[in-house]
Amino acid sequence: MSLPNPHSIQALWDDSLLTGISTIDQQHRDIATLGAKILQETHLPLASEQFGDFFAEFWQLVADHFETEEKFMRTLDLPDETVQAHIREHSALLERLIQANVHSSTISEWKHVSDIAHELITIIVDHIVHFDLGLRNAATA
């Protein structure tokens, strides 16, 4: 899913991203809601305290979501390698989010919060499409 304009929750989320697992779907929506909110901050500088607050909240939402998802996956009859691959992907994504934040501090003169938020949301939506939607079938099996 791409991130069309205007930046709204409807632009970031649609029902094609539903896994059918209510807790996980709600967490995905919460991440999209926060993303939509920050994408509206088109001129907020990266060096601002507000960006630090946004990033901390976004990272915590994502980390909590990954923990929930990993616990849920362990309740399914999935091959251990499938679960471990998903967990490794979560670790890699958290590292990418940290790197995006670190990188943003070095380019703060010409990028705004909405630019970095777009990158972060794209990372998460890509993960949902390529990993989390696979849980839909496993959860209903």
C-alpha positions as CSV (number, residue, x, y, z in Angstrom):
1,M,0.0,0.0,0.0
2,S,1.3,3.4,-0.9
3,L,0.9,6.6,1.1
4,P,-1.3,8.9,-0.9
5,N,-2.1,12.5,0.0
6,P,-3.8,13.9,1.9
7,H,-2.1,12.4,4.9
8,S,-5.0,10.9,6.9
9,I,-5.8,7.7,8.6
10,Q,-7.9,6.7,5.6
11,A,-4.9,7.3,3.4
12,L,-2.7,5.1,5.6
13,W,-5.1,2.3,6.4
14,D,-7.6,0.3,4.6
15,D,-9.3,-3.0,5.2
16,S,-7.0,-4.9,2.9
17,L,-4.5,-4.7,5.7
18,L,-6.7,-6.5,8.2
19,T,-5.3,-9.8,9.6
20,G,-8.5,-10.8,11.2
21,I,-6.8,-10.7,14.6
22,S,-8.5,-7.9,16.5
23,T,-5.6,-7.0,18.8
24,I,-3.1,-6.9,16.0
25,D,-5.4,-5.0,13.7
26,Q,-6.1,-2.4,16.4
27,Q,-2.4,-1.9,17.0
28,H,-1.9,-1.5,13.3
29,R,-4.6,1.1,13.2
30,D,-3.1,2.9,16.2
31,I,0.3,3.1,14.4
32,A,-1.4,4.4,11.3
33,T,-3.3,7.0,13.4
34,L,-0.1,8.3,14.9
35,G,1.5,8.3,11.5
36,A,-1.4,10.3,10.0
37,K,-1.2,12.8,12.9
38,I,2.5,13.4,12.5
39,L,2.4,13.5,8.7
40,Q,0.3,16.6,9.1
41,E,3.3,18.4,10.7
42,T,4.7,19.3,7.3
43,H,7.1,22.0,8.6
44,L,8.0,20.7,12.1
45,P,11.8,20.6,12.3
46,L,13.5,17.3,13.1
47,A,15.5,18.9,15.8
48,S,12.3,19.8,17.7
49,E,11.3,18.3,21.0
50,Q,8.0,17.4,19.4
51,F,9.8,15.1,16.9
52,G,11.6,13.4,19.8
53,D,8.2,12.8,21.5
54,F,6.7,11.5,18.3
55,F,9.5,9.2,17.6
56,A,9.5,7.8,21.2
57,E,5.7,7.2,21.0
58,F,6.0,5.6,17.5
59,W,8.8,3.4,18.5
60,Q,7.0,2.2,21.7
61,L,3.8,1.5,19.7
62,V,5.8,-0.6,17.2
63,A,7.8,-2.4,19.9
64,D,4.7,-3.2,21.9
65,H,3.0,-4.4,18.8
66,F,5.9,-6.7,17.9
67,E,5.8,-8.2,21.4
68,T,2.1,-8.9,21.1
69,E,2.5,-10.4,17.7
70,E,5.3,-12.6,18.7
71,K,3.3,-13.9,21.7
72,F,0.4,-14.6,19.5
73,M,2.5,-16.4,16.9
74,R,3.7,-18.8,19.5
75,T,0.1,-19.8,20.2
76,L,-0.3,-20.9,16.5
77,D,0.7,-24.1,14.9
78,L,3.4,-22.5,12.9
79,P,6.8,-24.0,12.0
80,D,9.5,-22.7,14.4
81,E,11.5,-21.4,11.5
82,T,8.5,-19.2,10.4
83,V,8.1,-17.8,13.9
84,Q,11.9,-17.2,14.2
85,A,12.1,-15.5,10.8
86,H,9.2,-13.1,11.8
87,I,11.0,-12.3,15.1
88,R,14.2,-11.6,13.2
89,E,12.3,-9.3,10.9
90,H,10.9,-7.5,13.9
91,S,14.5,-7.0,15.3
92,A,15.7,-5.7,11.9
93,L,12.8,-3.3,11.7
94,L,13.4,-1.9,15.1
95,E,17.0,-1.3,14.1
96,R,15.9,0.4,10.9
97,L,13.6,2.7,12.9
98,I,16.5,3.6,15.2
99,Q,18.8,4.2,12.3
100,A,16.1,6.4,10.6
101,N,16.0,8.5,13.8
102,V,19.8,8.7,14.1
103,H,20.1,9.5,10.4
104,S,17.4,12.2,10.7
105,S,19.4,14.2,13.2
106,T,22.2,14.6,10.7
107,I,19.9,15.9,7.9
108,S,17.7,18.0,10.1
109,E,18.4,21.2,8.2
110,W,16.6,20.1,5.0
111,K,14.1,17.4,6.1
112,H,11.0,17.8,8.2
113,V,9.2,15.5,10.6
114,S,6.7,14.6,7.9
115,D,9.5,13.3,5.7
116,I,10.9,11.0,8.3
117,A,7.3,9.9,9.4
118,H,6.6,8.9,5.8
119,E,9.7,6.7,5.8
120,L,8.8,5.1,9.1
121,I,5.2,4.4,8.1
122,T,6.4,3.0,4.8
123,I,8.6,0.5,6.7
124,I,5.7,-0.6,8.9
125,V,3.2,-0.9,6.0
126,D,5.7,-2.9,4.0
127,H,6.1,-5.3,7.0
128,I,2.3,-5.7,7.4
129,V,1.9,-6.6,3.7
130,H,4.9,-8.9,3.5
131,F,4.7,-10.6,6.9
132,D,1.7,-9.9,9.0
133,L,-1.0,-10.7,6.4
134,G,0.4,-14.2,6.5
135,L,-0.9,-14.5,10.0
136,R,-4.4,-14.2,8.6
137,N,-4.3,-17.7,7.2
138,A,-2.5,-19.2,10.2
139,A,-5.0,-17.7,12.7
140,T,-8.0,-19.1,10.8
141,A,-6.6,-22.5,10.2
